[in-house]
């Protein structure tokens, strides 16, 4: 579910960024069930972020998910990202589905990225997620590709 731009550790990052992402669930385990493979879902999100320190950014993304071509949900995804290297970061994301039902998830992740001189940053992120607050959690793994623009 989504990524923050890295930067050259020698320079201050631009304080703001916009982002667009496309992702899918690579593996899923429903509460009490066995592990399944890909879920044939498409997750599209877009958002805004801001560095609050030289290496830590806050981000807010939102967007729909389709499952096998049909609308499944709409989510808001607050997150914190630590760019510990010019080409790698750790993310703590907290997806919240708002429609048709509400549910909260914890989704820590790790990502790779490269920032070009024009301010564009492609990313690739792997997240592990767990539904929280409903007894035994659903678990899963998502893969997300993104493009960010820093300003």
Buried (B, 14 or more C-beta within 10 A) or exposed (E): BBBBBBBEEEEEBBEEBEBBBBBBBBBBBBEEEEEEEEBEBBBBBEBEBEBEEEBBBBBBBBBBBBBEEEEBBBBBBBBBBBBEEBEEBBBBBBBBBEEEEEBEBBBBBBBBBEBEEEEEBBBBBBBBBBBEEEEEBBBBBBBBBBBBBBE
